[in-house]
């Protein structure tokens, strides 16, 4: 980072199931006053899917993140390397960059800003092949959750699960999905400007409506789902690249039709996970 010295400024959080930690590092001199260090140290019996998720995150920051604009803001990655099973990311401190707000519960206005981020993100990567990322994004899709599928108690939903998965995987319009677009992974500025997002371990291919259904499924203050979908698709249409604007109507028709499918597919995961 070109600094004279670096010192640990505090732990932000531990990683899931003892896989490491995220800390803030204070720098003396250099262009950045602080950075975020994400240090992954998998346990000896690490799950292959989890270790793969950090490889995906590395590919995301190296090859894909620079394509995101201000409307789908992500942290810059200053450095990324591996040493055996350990992985290190040196990331931009979004708090210092003006995105210090975190929300556990989203109001309608805050939710719309997260939907705007998703719409811009999905428009940016529409039609892209997820090279280096998950072929199918999201942490809950059926192909990576055989144990949860086996434990399902809802027999009707269990029978339906393969067809739900096939509909989502077979969608004509595919993009990159964030894969864990929950409130805690969005960072808010002080004003009403665009939000930023973090945590790209499960980014990969899929119809964008999977992210939308996941985000809206956790939103319980009101249930104006149609209004929220209108907001998302309005932003998506305006964010599409020129070569995709002629397909906007067909894309919206398909993804609106898949909303209930994506919602039920996530319910399938929850049924076996709980």
SVG drawing of the C-alpha trace seen along z (x, -y; Angstrom):
<svg xmlns="http://www.w3.org/2000/svg" viewBox="-48 -13 56 51">
<polyline fill="none" stroke="black" stroke-width="0.4" points="0.0,0.0 3.0,-2.3 2.6,-3.1 5.4,-3.6 3.7,-1.2 0.5,0.7 -1.3,1.5 -4.4,3.5 -7.3,1.2 -9.8,3.7 -11.7,6.8 -14.8,6.3 -16.1,9.9 -15.1,13.5 -15.7,15.6 -18.3,18.3 -17.5,21.4 -14.0,20.4 -12.6,19.8 -10.7,16.6 -11.5,13.0 -12.0,9.6 -10.1,6.7 -9.5,3.1 -5.8,2.0 -4.6,-1.5 -1.9,-2.7 0.6,-5.4 1.4,-7.3 0.4,-6.2 -2.8,-6.9 -5.3,-5.1 -5.7,-5.8 -7.2,-2.3 -7.8,0.9 -9.8,4.0 -7.9,7.3 -9.9,10.4 -7.8,13.3 -9.1,16.8 -7.7,19.7 -9.8,22.8 -9.9,25.4 -8.3,28.8 -11.6,30.4 -12.7,27.5 -15.7,28.1 -14.7,28.1 -17.6,25.8 -16.5,23.2 -12.9,23.2 -14.0,23.0 -16.1,19.9 -13.0,18.0 -11.4,19.0 -14.4,17.6 -14.2,14.4 -10.6,14.0 -11.6,14.4 -14.4,11.9 -12.1,9.2 -9.4,9.9 -11.4,10.3 -15.0,8.9 -15.2,6.3 -13.5,3.5 -16.4,3.6 -18.8,2.3 -19.7,-1.4 -20.9,-3.8 -24.5,-2.5 -23.2,1.0 -20.4,-0.1 -18.1,2.6 -14.8,2.3 -11.6,2.0 -9.2,4.9 -5.7,3.7 -4.1,7.1 -5.1,10.8 -2.9,13.8 -2.9,17.4 -0.4,19.3 -1.3,22.9 -4.9,23.1 -4.9,19.5 -6.3,16.6 -5.7,12.9 -7.7,10.0 -6.7,6.4 -9.8,4.4 -10.9,0.8 -12.4,-0.4 -15.9,-1.3 -16.6,-3.1 -13.7,-5.5 -15.1,-5.9 -18.4,-7.2 -20.4,-4.0 -20.4,-3.5 -24.2,-2.8 -25.4,0.7 -29.0,1.9 -30.3,5.0 -33.9,4.1 -34.7,2.3 -37.4,-0.2 -39.1,-0.7 -36.7,-3.5 -33.6,-1.6 -34.9,1.5 -35.4,-0.4 -31.7,-1.5 -30.6,2.1 -32.9,3.1 -31.3,0.3 -27.9,1.8 -29.0,5.2 -30.6,3.9 -27.4,2.1 -25.3,5.2 -27.5,7.5 -27.6,5.1 -23.8,4.8 -23.2,8.6 -26.3,9.6 -25.3,12.4 -21.8,12.9 -20.3,16.4 -19.3,16.7 -15.7,17.7 -13.8,18.4 -17.0,17.9 -19.8,20.4 -21.5,21.8 -24.7,21.4 -24.6,18.6 -26.2,18.4 -25.3,20.5 -28.6,22.4 -29.1,23.8 -30.1,27.4 -26.9,28.8 -24.8,27.9 -27.4,28.7 -28.0,32.5 -28.0,32.9 -30.6,30.2 -32.7,31.7 -32.5,35.1 -33.8,33.6 -36.8,31.8 -40.0,32.3 -42.4,30.8 -42.9,33.8 -44.8,31.8 -42.0,29.1 -39.4,31.9 -41.0,33.4 -41.2,30.0 -37.6,29.0 -35.9,30.5 -38.4,28.7 -37.9,25.4 -34.2,25.7 -34.5,26.6 -36.7,23.5 -34.1,21.2 -31.2,22.8 -32.9,22.9 -33.9,19.2 -33.2,17.5 -31.8,14.4 -28.8,15.1 -26.5,12.7 -24.3,12.7 -26.1,12.9 -24.5,11.7 -25.6,14.8 -26.1,13.5 -27.9,10.2 -29.1,9.7 -29.4,6.4 -26.1,7.0 -24.1,7.1 -25.2,3.6 -23.3,0.5 -25.2,-2.9 -23.9,-6.4 -25.1,-9.3 -27.3,-10.7 -29.7,-9.2 -27.0,-8.1 -26.3,-4.6 -25.3,-1.9 -22.3,0.4 -22.2,4.2 -19.7,6.7 -19.2,10.4 -18.8,12.1 -18.2,15.7 -21.3,17.0 -21.3,14.8 -22.1,16.8 -24.5,17.3 -28.3,17.2 -31.3,15.0 -31.2,11.8 -34.6,12.5 -32.9,15.0 -31.2,12.2 -34.4,10.1 -36.5,12.9 -33.9,13.6 -33.7,9.9 -37.5,9.4 -38.1,12.6 -36.4,11.2 -38.4,7.9 -41.2,8.0 -42.2,4.3 -44.8,4.4 -45.5,6.7 -45.8,4.5 -43.9,6.9 -45.4,5.7 -44.3,2.1 -40.8,3.3 -40.6,5.4 -41.7,2.3 -38.9,0.3 -36.3,3.0 -37.4,3.4 -37.6,-0.3 -34.0,-0.7 -32.9,2.4 -34.4,1.1 -32.5,-2.2 -29.3,-0.4 -29.2,2.1 -26.4,1.8 -27.4,0.6 -27.2,4.1 -29.7,5.5 -32.3,2.7 -34.4,4.3 -34.8,7.3 -36.0,5.4 -39.6,6.4 -38.9,10.2 -36.4,10.1 -38.9,8.5 -41.6,10.9 -39.4,13.9 -37.9,12.7 -41.3,11.6 -42.7,15.0 -39.7,16.6 -40.2,14.6 -42.5,17.1 -40.2,19.9 -37.2,18.3 -39.1,17.6 -40.3,21.2 -36.8,22.5 -35.4,20.7 -38.2,22.0 -37.0,25.5 -33.6,24.7 -35.0,23.4 -37.2,26.4 -34.2,28.7 -31.8,26.3 -33.9,25.5"/>
</svg>
